[in-house]
Amino acid sequence: MAGEQVMLFLEDIRERLVVVSLGEREYYAAIKKAAAAGIVGGTIYDALLAHCAVKVKADTIYTWNIRHFEQFGQVIAERLRTP
């Protein structure tokens, strides 16, 4: 995508969604927990997204990759839906 298209896309997202981030301790704890569970590679990113969802008490987590997110425990698994 061209830079202009990306910026339009990001502006649209910012108007519709809330950006959620983890603090330093939350970020470290999430990665430590994932590593202890044997989660590696790009699935670590999914773990961080899951922790953000729990942080804001999201009712639903939409993903096409249910299998990755199910690894993060029941609290996450019960919120999963495929779009």
Rosetta constraint file for C-alpha pairs under 8 A:
AtomPair CA 1 CA 5 HARMONIC 6.21 0.50
AtomPair CA 1 CA 6 HARMONIC 6.39 0.50
AtomPair CA 2 CA 6 HARMONIC 6.36 0.50
AtomPair CA 3 CA 7 HARMONIC 6.22 0.50
AtomPair CA 4 CA 8 HARMONIC 6.29 0.50
AtomPair CA 5 CA 9 HARMONIC 6.19 0.50
AtomPair CA 6 CA 10 HARMONIC 6.15 0.50
AtomPair CA 7 CA 11 HARMONIC 6.07 0.50
AtomPair CA 8 CA 12 HARMONIC 6.23 0.50
AtomPair CA 9 CA 13 HARMONIC 6.36 0.50
AtomPair CA 10 CA 14 HARMONIC 6.18 0.50
AtomPair CA 11 CA 15 HARMONIC 6.33 0.50
AtomPair CA 12 CA 16 HARMONIC 6.56 0.50
AtomPair CA 13 CA 17 HARMONIC 5.80 0.50
AtomPair CA 14 CA 18 HARMONIC 6.77 0.50
AtomPair CA 14 CA 19 HARMONIC 7.46 0.50
AtomPair CA 20 CA 52 HARMONIC 6.18 0.50
AtomPair CA 20 CA 56 HARMONIC 7.70 0.50
AtomPair CA 21 CA 52 HARMONIC 6.48 0.50
AtomPair CA 22 CA 26 HARMONIC 5.46 0.50
AtomPair CA 22 CA 27 HARMONIC 5.45 0.50
AtomPair CA 22 CA 52 HARMONIC 6.59 0.50
AtomPair CA 23 CA 27 HARMONIC 5.92 0.50
AtomPair CA 24 CA 28 HARMONIC 6.20 0.50
AtomPair CA 25 CA 29 HARMONIC 6.02 0.50
AtomPair CA 26 CA 30 HARMONIC 6.04 0.50
AtomPair CA 27 CA 31 HARMONIC 6.33 0.50
AtomPair CA 27 CA 48 HARMONIC 7.29 0.50
AtomPair CA 28 CA 32 HARMONIC 6.02 0.50
AtomPair CA 29 CA 33 HARMONIC 6.03 0.50
AtomPair CA 30 CA 34 HARMONIC 6.19 0.50
AtomPair CA 30 CA 47 HARMONIC 7.00 0.50
AtomPair CA 30 CA 48 HARMONIC 6.35 0.50
AtomPair CA 30 CA 51 HARMONIC 6.76 0.50
AtomPair CA 31 CA 35 HARMONIC 5.98 0.50
AtomPair CA 31 CA 44 HARMONIC 6.88 0.50
AtomPair CA 31 CA 47 HARMONIC 7.59 0.50
AtomPair CA 31 CA 48 HARMONIC 7.39 0.50
AtomPair CA 32 CA 36 HARMONIC 6.11 0.50
AtomPair CA 33 CA 37 HARMONIC 6.34 0.50
AtomPair CA 34 CA 38 HARMONIC 6.47 0.50
AtomPair CA 34 CA 39 HARMONIC 5.20 0.50
AtomPair CA 34 CA 40 HARMONIC 7.70 0.50
AtomPair CA 34 CA 44 HARMONIC 6.67 0.50
AtomPair CA 34 CA 47 HARMONIC 6.74 0.50
AtomPair CA 34 CA 72 HARMONIC 7.69 0.50
AtomPair CA 35 CA 39 HARMONIC 5.29 0.50
AtomPair CA 35 CA 40 HARMONIC 6.70 0.50
AtomPair CA 39 CA 43 HARMONIC 6.45 0.50
AtomPair CA 39 CA 44 HARMONIC 6.38 0.50
AtomPair CA 40 CA 44 HARMONIC 5.87 0.50
AtomPair CA 42 CA 46 HARMONIC 7.10 0.50
AtomPair CA 43 CA 47 HARMONIC 6.34 0.50
AtomPair CA 43 CA 68 HARMONIC 6.55 0.50
AtomPair CA 44 CA 48 HARMONIC 6.38 0.50
AtomPair CA 45 CA 49 HARMONIC 6.35 0.50
AtomPair CA 46 CA 50 HARMONIC 6.14 0.50
AtomPair CA 46 CA 68 HARMONIC 7.23 0.50
AtomPair CA 46 CA 69 HARMONIC 6.73 0.50
AtomPair CA 47 CA 51 HARMONIC 6.24 0.50
AtomPair CA 47 CA 69 HARMONIC 7.19 0.50
AtomPair CA 47 CA 72 HARMONIC 6.84 0.50
AtomPair CA 48 CA 52 HARMONIC 6.30 0.50
AtomPair CA 49 CA 53 HARMONIC 6.31 0.50
AtomPair CA 50 CA 54 HARMONIC 6.33 0.50
AtomPair CA 50 CA 61 HARMONIC 7.84 0.50
AtomPair CA 50 CA 69 HARMONIC 7.33 0.50
AtomPair CA 50 CA 72 HARMONIC 7.75 0.50
AtomPair CA 50 CA 76 HARMONIC 6.75 0.50
AtomPair CA 51 CA 55 HARMONIC 6.06 0.50
AtomPair CA 52 CA 56 HARMONIC 6.49 0.50
AtomPair CA 53 CA 57 HARMONIC 6.10 0.50
AtomPair CA 53 CA 58 HARMONIC 5.19 0.50
AtomPair CA 53 CA 61 HARMONIC 7.11 0.50
AtomPair CA 54 CA 58 HARMONIC 6.08 0.50
AtomPair CA 54 CA 76 HARMONIC 7.57 0.50
AtomPair CA 58 CA 79 HARMONIC 7.94 0.50
AtomPair CA 59 CA 79 HARMONIC 6.07 0.50
AtomPair CA 60 CA 79 HARMONIC 4.68 0.50
AtomPair CA 60 CA 80 HARMONIC 5.94 0.50
AtomPair CA 60 CA 81 HARMONIC 6.70 0.50
AtomPair CA 61 CA 76 HARMONIC 7.91 0.50
AtomPair CA 61 CA 79 HARMONIC 5.56 0.50
AtomPair CA 61 CA 80 HARMONIC 4.84 0.50
AtomPair CA 61 CA 81 HARMONIC 6.06 0.50
AtomPair CA 62 CA 80 HARMONIC 5.95 0.50
AtomPair CA 62 CA 81 HARMONIC 4.92 0.50
AtomPair CA 62 CA 82 HARMONIC 5.43 0.50
AtomPair CA 62 CA 83 HARMONIC 5.78 0.50
AtomPair CA 63 CA 80 HARMONIC 7.13 0.50
AtomPair CA 63 CA 81 HARMONIC 6.42 0.50
AtomPair CA 63 CA 82 HARMONIC 5.31 0.50
AtomPair CA 63 CA 83 HARMONIC 6.58 0.50
AtomPair CA 64 CA 82 HARMONIC 5.51 0.50
AtomPair CA 64 CA 83 HARMONIC 6.98 0.50
AtomPair CA 65 CA 69 HARMONIC 6.96 0.50
AtomPair CA 65 CA 82 HARMONIC 7.98 0.50
AtomPair CA 66 CA 70 HARMONIC 6.10 0.50
AtomPair CA 66 CA 80 HARMONIC 6.83 0.50
AtomPair CA 66 CA 81 HARMONIC 7.56 0.50
AtomPair CA 66 CA 82 HARMONIC 7.30 0.50
AtomPair CA 67 CA 71 HARMONIC 6.97 0.50
AtomPair CA 68 CA 72 HARMONIC 7.88 0.50
AtomPair CA 69 CA 76 HARMONIC 6.92 0.50
AtomPair CA 69 CA 77 HARMONIC 6.68 0.50
AtomPair CA 69 CA 80 HARMONIC 7.72 0.50
AtomPair CA 70 CA 74 HARMONIC 7.43 0.50
AtomPair CA 70 CA 76 HARMONIC 6.77 0.50
AtomPair CA 70 CA 77 HARMONIC 4.92 0.50
AtomPair CA 71 CA 77 HARMONIC 7.91 0.50
AtomPair CA 72 CA 76 HARMONIC 6.16 0.50
AtomPair CA 72 CA 77 HARMONIC 7.25 0.50
AtomPair CA 73 CA 77 HARMONIC 6.09 0.50
AtomPair CA 74 CA 78 HARMONIC 5.90 0.50
AtomPair CA 75 CA 79 HARMONIC 7.15 0.50
AtomPair CA 76 CA 80 HARMONIC 6.71 0.50
